[in-house]
Amino acid sequence: MSVRMPSNFGRSGAQESALDLLGHEILAEKAAALGRTGQRVEETLKKLRENSDSEQRTRLLKEAAAAVHAYFIQRELCGLRRHESVIREYDIPRAVLVRLGAS
């Protein structure tokens, strides 16, 4: 499917301006989504650290791994490909990273 600018944008300058506004809107939404997924990572890791029950721990590890995975994907969509600093900053446990396939 292709998207075409409306024909009422007569000049190319107006078209460029509209596309620029759309680009800013997309970037703002990407940043907001990155913030939301980062907050979810913080929440799930906090629950994981606070709980020592082995039955709950398995479920919490799964939730934390899903949240971290979503965060890594969102970072990559924003053009941020390296995750080492984030792993250190959030202090993501090795048990969570192993569930993501890290060795």
Secondary structure, 3 states (H helix, E strand, C coil): CCCCCCCCCCCHHHHHHHHHHHHHHHHHHHHHHHHHHHHHHHHHHHHHHHCCCHHHHHHHHHHHHHHHHHHHHHHHHCCCCCCHHHHHHHCCCHHHHHHCCCC
